[in-house]
Amino acid sequence: MKLFRFGAPGREKPGILDAQGRRRSLASVIEDWRGAELAPERLARLRALDLDALPLVDSAERFGPCVAGTGKFICIGLNYADHAAETGAQVPSEPVVFMKATSAIIGPNDDVEIPRGSRKTDWEVELGLVIGRTAKHVTPERALEHLAGYCVINDLSEREFQLERGGQWDKGKGCDTFGPIGPFLVTPDEVRDPQDLQLWLEVDGRRFQNGNTKTMVFGCAYLVSYLSQFFSLHPGDVISTGTPPGVGLGQKPEPIYLRAGQVVRLGIEGLGEQRQRFVDAPR
């Protein structure tokens, strides 16, 4: 199933795609895609619904973030060996873990604000994992049973804030609007193999990233298991699993960074596409 949320920011409602790819509202069935509604067994009940009987969603309605109530937005750094190489970093022996502020979360096609004082705003297409059932000390073999599904994420980064201002990475990763998520939360039954998905990103029509999740250093099941050894993962938590090569920081002979007025498009095979226009943050 492909699930989504629609409507104005802060007032989104849940929806689902029907067999013809039309958007249908589930507002009369559930409150939102959050908490207990993300449990795999709860999602399975939706297959008994007559989707054609549900109201259609106007095509002009905004896509919101595909999940609500996210308590933790967890990111994995340097998780593609070829991306580590382009940034001059060593391939890590254990996952590099950092947090992105949940206030960064926006819809997949919302405008992205370039922060005040930014000179090095960068892009990163990533596969997202959405937790559906609490996970604590789970094994890799059982880890994916705890997912509600998969989604597209643009893990935007301000490289100067991240790498040149001291401390940890978080302040270059958690800026407002730096976490577009969606458009769809795609349930695991529709993803044949999360370790064999094409992902890509373009800036103003120029393709910069073109990778495959098969080149991850640490796969999805390992990451869920690994993180669950340190803290509980709760329904609605999001894991962003790292990016393939082609980020602005790694361009030769000079890095390339985003400016107001530019448009970024990105997508992952079977999970949908995003499109963001970049604007200067209000002063």
RAVEN-V181033 format. One record per backbone hydrogen bond with DSSP energy under -0.5 kcal/mol. NH is the residue of the N-H (numbers start at 1). CO is the residue of the C=O. E is the energy in kcal/mol with one decimal. If there is no record, write none. Layout:
# RAVEN-V181033
nh->NH co->CO e->E
nh->NH co->CO e->E
This chain:
# RAVEN-V181033
nh->3 co->1 e->-0.6
nh->3 co->185 e->-2.5
nh->4 co->15 e->-1.9
nh->6 co->13 e->-2.4
nh->7 co->62 e->-1.9
nh->11 co->8 e->-2.6
nh->13 co->6 e->-2.6
nh->15 co->4 e->-2.9
nh->16 co->24 e->-2.3
nh->17 co->2 e->-2.3
nh->18 co->22 e->-2.4
nh->21 co->18 e->-2.2
nh->24 co->16 e->-2.5
nh->25 co->55 e->-2.9
nh->26 co->14 e->-2.7
nh->29 co->26 e->-2.0
nh->30 co->26 e->-2.4
nh->34 co->32 e->-1.6
nh->37 co->34 e->-1.7
nh->38 co->35 e->-2.1
nh->39 co->36 e->-1.6
nh->42 co->39 e->-0.8
nh->43 co->39 e->-2.5
nh->44 co->40 e->-2.0
nh->45 co->41 e->-0.8
nh->45 co->42 e->-0.6
nh->46 co->42 e->-0.5
nh->46 co->43 e->-1.4
nh->47 co->44 e->-1.4
nh->48 co->45 e->-1.6
nh->49 co->46 e->-1.7
nh->51 co->49 e->-1.2
nh->53 co->50 e->-1.7
nh->54 co->51 e->-1.6
nh->57 co->23 e->-2.5
nh->61 co->58 e->-1.9
nh->64 co->5 e->-3.0
nh->64 co->62 e->-0.5
nh->68 co->33 e->-2.9
nh->74 co->72 e->-0.6
nh->74 co->238 e->-3.0
nh->75 co->98 e->-3.2
nh->76 co->240 e->-2.0
nh->77 co->96 e->-2.5
nh->81 co->215 e->-0.9
nh->83 co->80 e->-0.6
nh->84 co->80 e->-2.4
nh->85 co->81 e->-2.0
nh->86 co->82 e->-1.5
nh->87 co->83 e->-1.4
nh->88 co->85 e->-1.1
nh->89 co->84 e->-2.5
nh->92 co->78 e->-0.5
nh->96 co->77 e->-0.8
nh->97 co->95 e->-0.7
nh->98 co->75 e->-2.1
nh->100 co->73 e->-2.9
nh->104 co->101 e->-1.9
nh->105 co->102 e->-1.5
nh->106 co->179 e->-1.4
nh->110 co->107 e->-1.1
nh->112 co->277 e->-2.5
nh->114 co->112 e->-0.5
nh->114 co->279 e->-3.3
nh->115 co->113 e->-0.6
nh->118 co->115 e->-2.1
nh->122 co->157 e->-3.5
nh->126 co->153 e->-2.6
nh->127 co->242 e->-0.6
nh->128 co->151 e->-3.3
nh->129 co->239 e->-2.6
nh->130 co->149 e->-2.6
nh->131 co->129 e->-0.5
nh->131 co->237 e->-2.6
nh->132 co->146 e->-3.1
nh->133 co->146 e->-1.8
nh->135 co->233 e->-2.4
nh->137 co->228 e->-2.1
nh->142 co->139 e->-0.9
nh->143 co->139 e->-1.1
nh->144 co->140 e->-0.5
nh->145 co->142 e->-1.1
nh->146 co->143 e->-2.0
nh->147 co->144 e->-1.4
nh->148 co->130 e->-3.1
nh->149 co->130 e->-1.4
nh->150 co->186 e->-2.4
nh->151 co->128 e->-1.9
nh->153 co->126 e->-2.2
nh->154 co->180 e->-1.6
nh->155 co->124 e->-2.6
nh->155 co->153 e->-0.7
nh->156 co->154 e->-1.8
nh->156 co->178 e->-1.0
nh->157 co->122 e->-1.7
nh->158 co->172 e->-3.1
nh->159 co->120 e->-2.8
nh->159 co->157 e->-0.7
nh->162 co->158 e->-2.5
nh->163 co->159 e->-3.0
nh->164 co->160 e->-2.2
nh->171 co->168 e->-0.5
nh->172 co->169 e->-2.1
nh->173 co->169 e->-0.6
nh->173 co->170 e->-1.4
nh->174 co->170 e->-2.3
nh->177 co->103 e->-0.6
nh->178 co->175 e->-2.1
nh->179 co->104 e->-2.0
nh->180 co->154 e->-0.6
nh->181 co->106 e->-1.9
nh->182 co->152 e->-2.2
nh->184 co->271 e->-0.7
nh->185 co->3 e->-2.8
nh->186 co->150 e->-2.8
nh->186 co->184 e->-0.7
nh->187 co->1 e->-2.5
nh->187 co->185 e->-0.6
nh->190 co->187 e->-2.3
nh->191 co->188 e->-1.6
nh->192 co->190 e->-0.7
nh->196 co->193 e->-1.7
nh->199 co->211 e->-2.3
nh->200 co->267 e->-2.3
nh->201 co->209 e->-2.0
nh->202 co->265 e->-3.5
nh->203 co->206 e->-2.3
nh->204 co->263 e->-3.3
nh->206 co->203 e->-2.1
nh->207 co->205 e->-0.5
nh->208 co->201 e->-2.5
nh->209 co->201 e->-1.8
nh->210 co->245 e->-0.5
nh->211 co->199 e->-3.0
nh->213 co->197 e->-2.2
nh->215 co->212 e->-2.0
nh->216 co->213 e->-1.6
nh->217 co->79 e->-3.3
nh->223 co->219 e->-2.4
nh->224 co->220 e->-2.3
nh->225 co->221 e->-2.2
nh->226 co->222 e->-3.3
nh->227 co->223 e->-2.8
nh->228 co->224 e->-1.8
nh->229 co->225 e->-0.6
nh->229 co->226 e->-1.4
nh->230 co->227 e->-1.7
nh->231 co->227 e->-1.7
nh->233 co->135 e->-2.6
nh->234 co->232 e->-0.5
nh->236 co->131 e->-2.7
nh->237 co->234 e->-2.6
nh->238 co->72 e->-2.6
nh->239 co->129 e->-2.6
nh->240 co->74 e->-3.2
nh->241 co->127 e->-2.3
nh->241 co->239 e->-0.6
nh->250 co->247 e->-0.9
nh->251 co->248 e->-1.5
nh->256 co->248 e->-1.8
nh->258 co->121 e->-2.7
nh->261 co->278 e->-3.6
nh->262 co->259 e->-1.8
nh->264 co->276 e->-2.6
nh->265 co->202 e->-2.3
nh->266 co->274 e->-1.7
nh->267 co->200 e->-2.0
nh->268 co->272 e->-1.7
nh->269 co->198 e->-2.8
nh->271 co->268 e->-2.5
nh->272 co->268 e->-1.0
nh->274 co->266 e->-2.9
nh->275 co->108 e->-0.9
nh->276 co->264 e->-2.7
nh->278 co->262 e->-2.7
nh->279 co->112 e->-2.7
nh->281 co->114 e->-2.2
